[in-house]
Amino acid sequence: MNPQYLLSRIQLFSILGSVVLIALLVYFIRRRKLLEEYSILWLIIFSIFLVVSIFGAFLESFSRFLGVLYPPAALFVIMIIGIFLLMLHFSIIISDLKRKINRLSITNALLEERIKSLEKRGS
């Protein structure tokens, strides 16, 4: 099989996959399944993947820079970097939400205690 033909098939698959992922992301945003603030990083990663898939010269340069012999394998390196960025982003969000939940739990406990003390005074 001709390596150039294989590269174009892989490139076509990558482009199609990127477009489908971007369309799916837009669908989730429009259906309010995903908030815009959390979708920005997804959109950036999918767009980078699409651009790298379209422009093979950039992919070849990037793979040479990484020392990867097979340029489409560099797409997976980009994907893994994106996944790590997403994991870091969501870890920050989860940490912030945990702090807020702890504050709400403390506030709720204080309010329940206040209600109980007010009910004792009233009876």
C-alpha positions in Angstrom: 0.0 0.0 0.0 1.2 3.5 -0.9 2.3 5.4 2.3 1.0 8.7 0.9 -2.4 7.1 0.4 -2.3 5.8 4.0 -1.4 9.3 5.3 -4.3 10.9 3.5 -6.7 8.3 4.8 -5.5 8.9 8.3 -5.6 12.6 7.7 -9.2 12.4 6.4 -10.2 10.4 9.4 -8.6 12.9 11.8 -10.4 15.8 10.0 -13.7 14.0 10.0 -13.3 13.1 13.7 -12.4 16.7 14.7 -15.4 18.1 12.8 -17.7 15.6 14.5 -16.3 16.4 17.9 -16.7 20.1 17.3 -20.3 19.6 16.1 -21.0 17.4 19.1 -19.6 20.1 21.4 -21.9 22.7 19.8 -24.9 20.4 20.1 -24.2 19.9 23.8 -23.9 23.7 24.4 -27.1 24.4 22.5 -29.0 21.8 24.4 -27.6 23.2 27.7 -25.9 20.0 28.6 -22.6 21.8 28.8 -21.9 25.3 30.0 -20.0 27.6 27.8 -17.4 28.3 30.4 -16.4 24.6 30.5 -16.6 24.1 26.8 -13.9 26.7 25.9 -11.0 24.4 26.6 -12.7 21.6 24.7 -13.2 23.8 21.7 -9.6 25.0 21.7 -8.3 21.4 21.9 -10.7 20.2 19.1 -9.7 23.2 16.9 -6.0 22.5 17.4 -6.6 18.9 16.5 -8.5 20.0 13.4 -5.9 22.5 12.2 -3.1 20.0 12.8 -5.1 17.4 10.9 -5.7 19.7 7.9 -2.1 21.1 7.6 0.1 18.0 7.2 3.3 20.1 7.0 2.8 21.5 10.5 2.2 17.9 11.7 5.4 16.7 10.0 7.4 19.6 11.5 5.9 18.9 15.0 6.6 15.2 14.7 10.2 15.9 13.7 10.5 18.3 16.7 9.2 15.5 19.0 11.4 12.9 17.3 8.3 10.9 16.3 9.0 8.9 13.0 5.3 8.5 12.0 3.7 12.0 11.8 0.1 10.8 12.5 1.3 9.4 15.9 2.1 13.0 16.8 -1.7 13.7 16.7 -2.0 11.3 19.7 0.7 13.3 21.5 -1.4 16.4 20.9 -4.5 14.6 22.1 -2.8 13.4 25.3 -1.5 16.9 26.1 -5.1 18.1 25.6 -6.5 15.5 27.9 -4.0 16.4 30.6 -5.0 20.1 30.2 -8.6 19.1 30.6 -7.9 17.0 33.6 -6.1 19.9 35.2 -8.9 22.3 34.3 -11.6 20.0 35.8 -9.5 19.3 38.9 -9.4 23.1 39.6 -13.1 23.3 39.1 -13.8 20.3 41.4 -11.5 21.8 44.1 -13.3 25.1 43.9 -16.7 23.3 44.1 -15.6 21.2 47.1 -14.6 24.4 49.0 -18.0 26.0 48.2 -19.8 22.8 49.4 -17.9 22.8 52.6 -18.8 26.5 53.2 -22.4 25.7 52.4 -22.4 22.8 54.8 -21.0 24.9 57.6 -23.5 27.7 56.9 -26.3 25.2 56.8 -25.3 23.6 60.1 -25.1 27.1 61.7 -28.6 28.0 60.3 -30.1 24.8 61.6 -28.6 25.4 65.0 -30.0 28.9 65.0 -33.5 27.7 64.0 -33.4 25.1 66.8 -32.5 27.7 69.3 -35.2 30.1 68.1 -37.8 27.2 68.3 -36.8 26.5 71.9 -37.2 30.2 72.8 -40.6 30.3 71.1 -42.0 27.2 72.9 
